[in-house]
Amino acid sequence: MKQKIAIIGAGSWGTALAVNLAGKGHTVSIWDIDETLLHELEGDRENKRYLPGVALHDGIGVSFGLQETIYGADAVLFAVPAQHFRSALMQAGPHIGYETPMINVAKGIEQKSLKTVSQIAAEIFPEKRFAMISGPSHAEEVGRAMPTTVVAASADPELAGYVQDIFMTDLFRVYTNDDVIGVELGGALKNIIALGAGISDGLGFGDNAKAAMMTRGITEIARLGEKLGGRRETFFGLTGVGDLIVTCTSMHSRNRRCGIMIGEGVAPEEAARRVGMVVEGMYTTEAAWRLARREHVEMPITEQIYKVITGCADTKDAAFSLMTRKRRHEREDLLR
């Protein structure tokens, strides 16, 4: 089943997925708001800025017009940061047919509205078909055809199966899931914990501290995720625990790298700037903190990371606050 796929966003992840799709025989057209980047892709046949060392497949075309990119596409893939999804969708949406699936691959919560990407899509184009891909999947590895497993999520099982079919290869395994909000929140909220894991590393703490951060972190993620409508089991699958593990432990993780610099004493805004790409956790932390307060959900790790990145606490004080919280049962929130 060879398809024509339009990709909006030529960052590392959009480029890696373009390489994966073209390698399977699909025709891919990629567009980005940054025309300078598009000229670099066209000339170098490589995304030297965001995914160096990965050659663009012959089946990947670089497009300089958004409408031209979308015209005739069987599916439109959005690979833009979550904070820019709304504007990208408003530009692209009028050119996307009602039967043409829109597939999102960004992870985050819109800071202003506190909405996930699927909620933004439903708000602007409620009649259009929407799916997403999430899971433990660094672009640096997908672009180099290293084994990766992700989840295709949609409220429409047929659409989830379609996304599974167009992406799945011997090295890129795709499961399906109908818990869209759970999949989204797992992918978004784990970036907060990855910032915390990086801060822990930057402070010189050991494996014990990071293991605790990750374990208690998934508890927070599931607690808020359930409150917002996700299913608890989703947070203990690929898009929850799986994505959390890879993001908290890998140097490919821009959130962890940012956290390491913050732990070493670099100001949060400067650390994010040095990463050179969007650090979604810096936005998601504030959104999650506000959601937790709105929903009356306890998220102590998120709260302390929020205080650190907003300058209300230093990293050592934040760590001390977490370690000296009142005693409690590990599963207290589950006991009835």
Secondary structure, 3 states (H helix, E strand, C coil): CCCEEEEECCCHHHHHHHHHHHHCCCEEEEECCCHHHHHHHHHHCEECCCEEEEECCCCEEECCCHHHHHCCCCEEEECCCHHHHHHHHHHHHHHCCCCCCEEECCCCECCCCCCEHHHHHHHHCCCCCEEEEECCCCHHHHCCCCCEEEEEECCCHHHHHHHHHHHCCCCEEEEEECCHHHHHHHHHHHHHHHHHHHHHHHCCCCHHHHHHHHHHHHHHHHHHHHHCCCCHHHHHCHHHHHHHHHHHHCCCCHHHHHHHHHHCCCCHHHHHHHHCCCCHHHHHHHHHHHHHHHHCCCCHHHHHHHHHHCCCCCHHHHHHHHHCCCCCCCCCCCCC
